[in-house]
């Protein structure tokens, strides 16, 4: 079964037309987040009123699968965890106002969690709540003098991802503000990290898209450009593998998070929940491909998942 999709921005609705059902097979249900954007929206960073995606096609390991539903904002409120590394540069504190405003402007019904990575542990300042004003006030100043969190970022991220288990399924995302530094990768310049892989796997299993903002820390400011680029590459891998996006400018702190937050709002506005039937019953990793027949449409999605 393929779906033909039109996204209407004002109504946040999705028109779906089913074609053909499969014959009886052993199947299981898979739910993942996708972000559907036109190339014009990506270029101009502004939403169009209507975008015609055409037919949406899902494949696992190259084999086409049957879509059973695509849900938008009306049917699936957003659950967003904001996770900030606490030993970042004090310049991050200048951005708290813009992050608070971003939280307050989220659609009614959204759930927000606010947490910090402090000394390798997760400090939850606000559990998931639909009181957006309360969530915005939970943001606090970072302490750049804190013990560096290198090698604990992705362990902490995984712990936060698991907190989505208490929520109903739906649109899920994390905003991670971090330097992306894992001590095991500083000298090797590799993107292979057990903790990173575990975090990606946990996010894929729970349908959580990770959006990463790069911010400098005292540790990153003492490192060379190659090491910073490697850390940013780690954040890119994390985001791309989970269906999110990594946003940064150059090797230093951005002048402002405002452009990043506007872009994040665009991605979240276009985030949908896609559910399909998989005919693959063997345990293991499955590569996922999702495309639209309209060549002007780009779909961000998790690159795969583990079935166990």
C-alpha positions as a Python dict, from the first residue, in 0.01 Angstrom:
ca = {
    (1, 'X'): (0, 0, 0),
    (2, 'X'): (127, 347, -89),
    (3, 'X'): (-10, 675, 43),
    (4, 'X'): (-68, 995, -143),
    (5, 'X'): (-16, 1284, 95),
    (6, 'X'): (-105, 1652, 96),
    (7, 'X'): (-4, 1851, 403),
    (8, 'X'): (-223, 2152, 476),
    (9, 'X'): (-37, 2387, 710),
    (10, 'X'): (-334, 2585, 843),
    (11, 'X'): (-530, 2274, 940),
    (12, 'X'): (-226, 2056, 1020),
    (13, 'X'): (-416, 1778, 846),
    (14, 'X'): (-315, 1501, 610),
    (15, 'X'): (-513, 1367, 317),
    (16, 'X'): (-453, 996, 270),
    (17, 'X'): (-566, 770, -12),
    (18, 'X'): (-508, 397, 24),
    (19, 'X'): (-449, 187, -283),
    (20, 'X'): (-399, -186, -246),
    (21, 'X'): (-375, -411, 62),
    (22, 'X'): (-141, -708, 99),
    (23, 'X'): (-241, -1069, 115),
    (24, 'X'): (-223, -1251, 447),
    (25, 'X'): (134, -1255, 579),
    (26, 'X'): (312, -1261, 911),
    (27, 'X'): (358, -895, 989),
    (28, 'X'): (444, -656, 1270),
    (29, 'X'): (374, -284, 1321),
    (30, 'X'): (656, -28, 1300),
    (31, 'X'): (609, 340, 1398),
    (32, 'X'): (871, 605, 1319),
    (33, 'X'): (891, 986, 1303),
    (34, 'X'): (933, 1149, 962),
    (35, 'X'): (973, 1512, 860),
    (36, 'X'): (828, 1610, 523),
    (37, 'X'): (959, 1934, 374),
    (38, 'X'): (960, 2089, 30),
    (39, 'X'): (1296, 2198, -108),
    (40, 'X'): (1160, 2554, -115),
    (41, 'X'): (1081, 2538, 258),
    (42, 'X'): (1434, 2413, 326),
    (43, 'X'): (1586, 2696, 122),
    (44, 'X'): (1367, 2975, 256),
    (45, 'X'): (1312, 2828, 606),
    (46, 'X'): (944, 2925, 590),
    (47, 'X'): (638, 2701, 574),
    (48, 'X'): (420, 2684, 266),
    (49, 'X'): (42, 2663, 316),
    (50, 'X'): (16, 2336, 123),
    (51, 'X'): (276, 2091, -3),
    (52, 'X'): (193, 1797, -228),
    (53, 'X'): (421, 1509, -138),
    (54, 'X'): (266, 1271, -388),
    (55, 'X'): (297, 903, -301),
    (56, 'X'): (502, 805, 5),
    (57, 'X'): (701, 483, -31),
    (58, 'X'): (862, 290, 257),
    (59, 'X'): (1125, 20, 211),
    (60, 'X'): (1307, -206, 456),
    (61, 'X'): (1635, -348, 324),
    (62, 'X'): (1512, -256, -23),
    (63, 'X'): (1173, -430, 12),
    (64, 'X'): (862, -213, -10),
    (65, 'X'): (633, -221, 295),
    (66, 'X'): (268, -134, 354),
    (67, 'X'): (185, 202, 514),
    (68, 'X'): (-124, 198, 736),
    (69, 'X'): (-132, 554, 874),
    (70, 'X'): (39, 892, 878),
    (71, 'X'): (-55, 1117, 1169),
    (72, 'X'): (6, 1489, 1206),
    (73, 'X'): (-11, 1745, 1485),
    (74, 'X'): (-390, 1725, 1535),
    (75, 'X'): (-380, 1352, 1606),
    (76, 'X'): (-36, 1332, 1766),
    (77, 'X'): (78, 1613, 2002),
    (78, 'X'): (452, 1672, 2028),
    (79, 'X'): (661, 1541, 2318),
    (80, 'X'): (991, 1732, 2336),
    (81, 'X'): (1280, 1683, 2581),
    (82, 'X'): (1530, 1968, 2607),
    (83, 'X'): (1867, 1834, 2726),
    (84, 'X'): (2151, 2081, 2790),
    (85, 'X'): (2511, 1997, 2877),
    (86, 'X'): (2583, 2188, 3198),
    (87, 'X'): (2957, 2254, 3147),
    (88, 'X'): (2910, 2454, 2826),
    (89, 'X'): (3039, 2805, 2777),
    (90, 'X'): (2857, 3069, 2980),
    (91, 'X'): (2759, 3226, 2646),
    (92, 'X'): (2478, 2965, 2637),
    (93, 'X'): (2314, 3154, 2924),
    (94, 'X'): (2254, 3445, 2687),
    (95, 'X'): (2033, 3214, 2478),
    (96, 'X'): (1800, 3100, 2758),
    (97, 'X'): (1550, 3376, 2684),
    (98, 'X'): (1514, 3267, 2321),
    (99, 'X'): (1476, 2901, 2425),
    (100, 'X'): (1206, 3000, 2676),
    (101, 'X'): (1020, 3189, 2404),
    (102, 'X'): (1051, 2887, 2175),
    (103, 'X'): (894, 2662, 2441),
    (104, 'X'): (607, 2904, 2502),
    (105, 'X'): (528, 2918, 2128),
    (106, 'X'): (494, 2540, 2092),
    (107, 'X'): (143, 2424, 1995),
    (108, 'X'): (-107, 2373, 2275),
    (109, 'X'): (-101, 2014, 2398),
    (110, 'X'): (274, 1975, 2352),
    (111, 'X'): (462, 1809, 2637),
    (112, 'X'): (804, 1941, 2735),
    (113, 'X'): (1076, 1805, 2963),
    (114, 'X'): (1382, 2007, 3071),
    (115, 'X'): (1700, 1833, 3189),
    (116, 'X'): (2073, 1896, 3223),
    (117, 'X'): (2379, 1672, 3192),
    (118, 'X'): (2577, 1754, 3503),
    (119, 'X'): (2895, 1569, 3595),
    (120, 'X'): (2790, 1272, 3386),
    (121, 'X'): (2444, 1247, 3544),
    (122, 'X'): (2101, 1364, 3428),
    (123, 'X'): (1943, 1637, 3640),
    (124, 'X'): (1573, 1669, 3554),
    (125, 'X'): (1455, 2023, 3618),
    (126, 'X'): (1104, 1957, 3486),
    (127, 'X'): (936, 1627, 3404),
    (128, 'X'): (718, 1608, 3093),
    (129, 'X'): (438, 1862, 3129),
    (130, 'X'): (189, 2031, 2898),
    (131, 'X'): (224, 2351, 3105),
    (132, 'X'): (458, 2528, 2863),
    (133, 'X'): (506, 2829, 3090),
    (134, 'X'): (616, 2601, 3372),
    (135, 'X'): (856, 2417, 3143),
    (136, 'X'): (1008, 2741, 3016),
    (137, 'X'): (1079, 2857, 3371),
    (138, 'X'): (1266, 2532, 3443),
    (139, 'X'): (1560, 2645, 3229),
    (140, 'X'): (1857, 2747, 3443),
    (141, 'X'): (2206, 2890, 3395),
    (142, 'X'): (2481, 2652, 3288),
    (143, 'X'): (2793, 2633, 3504),
    (144, 'X'): (3097, 2630, 3278),
    (145, 'X'): (3316, 2538, 3577),
    (146, 'X'): (3144, 2201, 3614),
    (147, 'X'): (3334, 1873, 3568),
    (148, 'X'): (3360, 1799, 3192),
    (149, 'X'): (3096, 1554, 3075),
    (150, 'X'): (3305, 1397, 2796),
    (151, 'X'): (3226, 1027, 2759),
    (152, 'X'): (2899, 1072, 2948),
    (153, 'X'): (2692, 1273, 2700),
    (154, 'X'): (2551, 977, 2514),
    (155, 'X'): (2497, 769, 2827),
    (156, 'X'): (2290, 1058, 2964),
    (157, 'X'): (2108, 1102, 2634),
    (158, 'X'): (2010, 736, 2641),
    (159, 'X'): (1870, 776, 2992),
    (160, 'X'): (1653, 1067, 2875),
    (161, 'X'): (1535, 872, 2569),
    (162, 'X'): (1408, 596, 2799),
    (163, 'X'): (1185, 850, 2976),
    (164, 'X'): (964, 859, 2666),
    (165, 'X'): (847, 509, 2764),
    (166, 'X'): (599, 665, 3006),
    (167, 'X'): (431, 864, 2727),
    (168, 'X'): (178, 752, 2466),
    (169, 'X'): (322, 692, 2120),
    (170, 'X'): (329, 991, 1891),
    (171, 'X'): (557, 1267, 1770),
    (172, 'X'): (875, 1260, 1980),
    (173, 'X'): (1191, 1470, 1972),
    (174, 'X'): (1490, 1579, 2177),
    (175, 'X'): (1677, 1908, 2153),
    (176, 'X'): (2034, 1835, 2264),
    (177, 'X'): (2261, 2136, 2328),
    (178, 'X'): (2611, 1993, 2355),
    (179, 'X'): (2974, 2010, 2244),
    (180, 'X'): (2941, 1651, 2118),
    (181, 'X'): (3275, 1552, 2271),
    (182, 'X'): (3323, 1187, 2363),
    (183, 'X'): (3666, 1128, 2518),
    (184, 'X'): (3697, 793, 2342),
    (185, 'X'): (3677, 973, 2005),
    (186, 'X'): (3900, 1275, 2073),
    (187, 'X'): (4224, 1109, 1962),
    (188, 'X'): (4092, 843, 1724),
    (189, 'X'): (3888, 1077, 1500),
    (190, 'X'): (3646, 788, 1459),
    (191, 'X'): (3268, 802, 1469),
    (192, 'X'): (3249, 458, 1630),
    (193, 'X'): (3142, 484, 1994),
    (194, 'X'): (2955, 218, 2190),
    (195, 'X'): (2767, 479, 2395),
    (196, 'X'): (2673, 674, 2081),
    (197, 'X'): (2551, 358, 1909),
    (198, 'X'): (2344, 263, 2215),
    (199, 'X'): (2183, 609, 2223),
    (200, 'X'): (2100, 591, 1852),
    (201, 'X'): (1953, 243, 1894),
    (202, 'X'): (1740, 356, 2191),
    (203, 'X'): (1609, 655, 1995),
    (204, 'X'): (1527, 446, 1687),
    (205, 'X'): (1342, 187, 1895),
    (206, 'X'): (1126, 457, 2057),
    (207, 'X'): (1072, 679, 1753),
    (208, 'X'): (1260, 978, 1900),
    (209, 'X'): (1421, 1225, 1657),
    (210, 'X'): (1728, 1400, 1802),
    (211, 'X'): (1802, 1760, 1702),
    (212, 'X'): (2148, 1878, 1810),
    (213, 'X'): (2278, 2232, 1858),
    (214, 'X'): (2657, 2254, 1883),
    (215, 'X'): (2785, 2481, 2162),
    (216, 'X'): (3139, 2527, 2288),
    (217, 'X'): (3264, 2419, 2631),
    (218, 'X'): (3581, 2489, 2825),
    (219, 'X'): (3710, 2154, 2703),
    (220, 'X'): (3629, 2211, 2335),
    (221, 'X'): (3794, 2554, 2347),
    (222, 'X'): (4123, 2380, 2435),
    (223, 'X'): (4099, 2134, 2147),
    (224, 'X'): (4214, 2168, 1789),
    (225, 'X'): (3989, 2225, 1489),
    (226, 'X'): (4008, 1859, 1379),
    (227, 'X'): (3880, 1743, 1717),
    (228, 'X'): (3594, 1995, 1713),
    (229, 'X'): (3500, 1890, 1360),
    (230, 'X'): (3498, 1529, 1476),
    (231, 'X'): (3267, 1617, 1767),
    (232, 'X'): (3033, 1798, 1528),
    (233, 'X'): (3040, 1496, 1296),
    (234, 'X'): (2930, 1281, 1590),
    (235, 'X'): (2630, 1511, 1644),
    (236, 'X'): (2548, 1494, 1272),
    (237, 'X'): (2556, 1114, 1282),
    (238, 'X'): (2332, 1109, 1591),
    (239, 'X'): (2076, 1337, 1427),
    (240, 'X'): (2076, 1176, 1084),
    (241, 'X'): (2044, 822, 1220),
    (242, 'X'): (1740, 919, 1432),
    (243, 'X'): (1558, 1136, 1177),
    (244, 'X'): (1656, 1470, 1328),
    (245, 'X'): (1894, 1748, 1228),
    (246, 'X'): (2222, 1890, 1361),
    (247, 'X'): (2257, 2269, 1351),
    (248, 'X'): (2574, 2471, 1400),
    (249, 'X'): (2785, 2743, 1235),
    (250, 'X'): (3160, 2696, 1213),
    (251, 'X'): (3381, 2581, 1500),
    (252, 'X'): (3272, 2832, 1764),
    (253, 'X'): (2957, 2929, 1948),
    (254, 'X'): (2686, 3073, 1721),
    (255, 'X'): (2613, 3442, 1764),
    (256, 'X'): (2255, 3346, 1848),
    (257, 'X'): (2040, 3034, 1872),
    (258, 'X'): (1745, 3222, 1720),
    (259, 'X'): (1803, 3104, 1360),
    (260, 'X'): (1848, 2747, 1487),
    (261, 'X'): (1526, 2761, 1688),
    (262, 'X'): (1332, 2899, 1390),
    (263, 'X'): (1463, 2611, 1180),
    (264, 'X'): (1381, 2361, 1455),
    (265, 'X'): (1025, 2498, 1472),
    (266, 'X'): (1000, 2440, 1097),
    (267, 'X'): (1112, 2077, 1131),
    (268, 'X'): (877, 2010, 1422),
    (269, 'X'): (582, 2167, 1239),
    (270, 'X'): (642, 1922, 957),
    (271, 'X'): (708, 1618, 1178),
    (272, 'X'): (463, 1332, 1126),
    (273, 'X'): (421, 984, 1270),
    (274, 'X'): (430, 712, 1006),
    (275, 'X'): (309, 359, 1087),
    (276, 'X'): (362, 69, 851),
    (277, 'X'): (344, -309, 844),
    (278, 'X'): (677, -489, 819),
    (279, 'X'): (695, -834, 663),
    (280, 'X'): (1048, -888, 799),
    (281, 'X'): (1024, -1117, 1101),
    (282, 'X'): (1390, -1208, 1159),
    (283, 'X'): (1580, -1039, 1443),
    (284, 'X'): (1844, -787, 1342),
    (285, 'X'): (1903, -444, 1194),
    (286, 'X'): (1678, -314, 916),
    (287, 'X'): (1775, -27, 688),
    (288, 'X'): (1481, 206, 623),
    (289, 'X'): (1426, 418, 312),
    (290, 'X'): (1134, 659, 278),
    (291, 'X'): (1079, 864, -35),
    (292, 'X'): (810, 1078, -197),
    (293, 'X'): (731, 1053, -567),
    (294, 'X'): (735, 1434, -585),
    (295, 'X'): (1105, 1519, -649),
    (296, 'X'): (1061, 1856, -477),
    (297, 'X'): (994, 1684, -143),
    (298, 'X'): (1263, 1579, 105),
    (299, 'X'): (1182, 1336, 387),
    (300, 'X'): (1400, 1312, 698),
    (301, 'X'): (1363, 984, 886),
    (302, 'X'): (1556, 732, 1100),
    (303, 'X'): (1803, 542, 883),
    (304, 'X'): (1704, 210, 1037),
    (305, 'X'): (1624, 20, 1358),
    (306, 'X'): (1695, -304, 1541),
    (307, 'X'): (1425, -567, 1576),
    (308, 'X'): (1476, -809, 1865),
}
